[in-house]
């Protein structure tokens, strides 16, 4: 327990000492919200179903945080730790490999939570957003979405031969997905062609689910999104457990 | 022979068609510095990693401190210290954080402040890992291998990449650790290092052990003579050297006279002879066979290639 606690604290420190990771996880989404909110304001408009831009897009930006942590932080950091022999060094102590995984997943989750907290604070104090959902429901939904994308990240780290390829695969999947799923740019402005593509992107389901919970939908209404997200979680976790390499 | 802390019987490990470790057997006794010596690619790292339980062997029996390193690996690692040939820590991890974290992995800990002092890292506590020099990183890895006060320490290519000064400092450190009653199992491709540090040496090439003995015995057994080389002022009738019993052979090479002999008395006898006959000599030096010569004799090739 003591080593798990220490490793978790250290992983968090290491995360925050990495300026790129800190920026993308903690500041990118709040910054996007701030900038686009500045351009579009938060006046209710029929375009966003009678809501303002910030009210409508804030929950979508939660998907942005999930995808940057899951498909960029997770595969890059994990495959680098492996490539440099850091995992091997841990492996040559009596420590259980499980504590490395647990400490890291917990760290990614806490960093994502800090990210959405900053997002809420910008929304609340700069644009006076209205939240119509249940806080526990949205936190629970956010948790399964985050874990699902983390498992996708571990899948990439397990299958990529080198840290460099893991980084490329992560980015190649993450960037188009951010812009085609409604996470970065509102789905409402993207047009029918993109909407058709977006149906094949798992991030779209995260965005729809988060937007739904934000306005107070129940989980039952989102059975499709939840199935896709849980499916990704199960597949990602199963394949990573089978193929994960310590060296 | 005292109690064996490492027992290796018929260890084999192949990668595809390449036999990295090809049926090796030996024991390491308590309190000694044991060296696995050979060129890069000889199979030293594969062998040491099988013994540490980090790699699965194809066949053979291994016992380390009475435990099976693969089956009881995590328990065994409480009692051993491992320094890997290649590993790193996260770039932005500070020295004290690494010590604190790795200490928490073990049941037993030694006092880390004096350990860092001994290793000359006390004023590097707050430094990031990637700001340390090669020698400092190496010493930090030694510190991590000693944190649990292990009885047995594995050091794989400890001084590779270090400058000669750092290498010598590391040797002193290893000798100091042995004096505390620890057993040290190391690999190296520096023959000088093996000769300086090891009580016993196993010479390895192409996955096999070619010879195993103390460095002194290995050198003696290749029956290379000691050479004594000197210049004389004036004339020396070479033939008169024949009278010295301990000289087996002599020759003149340019200005230099070279005499050979197996016997330890040869040097003294020759010098006495020169002094007694009032022959002035200068630039006198002796050359002895080294482990390099042993390796050359055993394998027919130089180790450094």
Contacts between the chains, C-beta under 8 A, distances in Angstrom:
chain1	res1	chain2	res2	distance
A	2	B	104	4.9
A	3	B	101	7.3
A	3	B	104	4.0
A	3	B	105	5.2
A	6	B	100	6.5
A	6	B	101	5.2
A	6	B	104	4.8
A	7	B	101	6.2
A	7	B	104	7.9
A	10	B	93	6.8
A	10	B	97	5.7
A	10	B	101	5.6
A	13	B	92	7.9
A	13	B	97	7.5
A	14	B	90	5.3
A	14	B	92	5.5
A	14	B	93	6.5
A	17	B	92	4.1
A	18	B	92	6.9
A	81	B	90	7.3
A	84	B	87	7.5
A	84	B	88	4.1
A	85	B	84	6.6
A	85	B	86	5.3
A	85	B	87	3.6
A	85	B	88	5.5
A	86	B	87	6.9
A	86	B	88	5.8
A	86	B	89	6.1
A	86	B	90	6.1
A	88	B	54	7.4
A	88	B	84	6.2
A	88	B	87	5.4
A	89	B	84	6.4
A	89	B	87	4.3
A	89	B	88	7.4
A	89	B	89	6.7
A	89	B	144	7.7
A	91	B	54	6.7
A	92	B	52	6.8
A	92	B	54	6.0
A	92	B	77	6.8
A	92	B	82	4.2
A	92	B	84	6.3
A	92	B	87	8.0
A	93	B	77	5.8
A	93	B	82	7.9
A	93	B	102	6.4
A	93	B	105	4.3
A	93	B	106	7.2
A	94	B	74	4.8
A	94	B	75	7.3
A	94	B	77	4.3
A	94	B	78	5.1
A	94	B	105	5.8
A	94	B	106	6.5
A	94	B	107	8.0
A	95	B	105	4.3
A	96	B	74	7.4
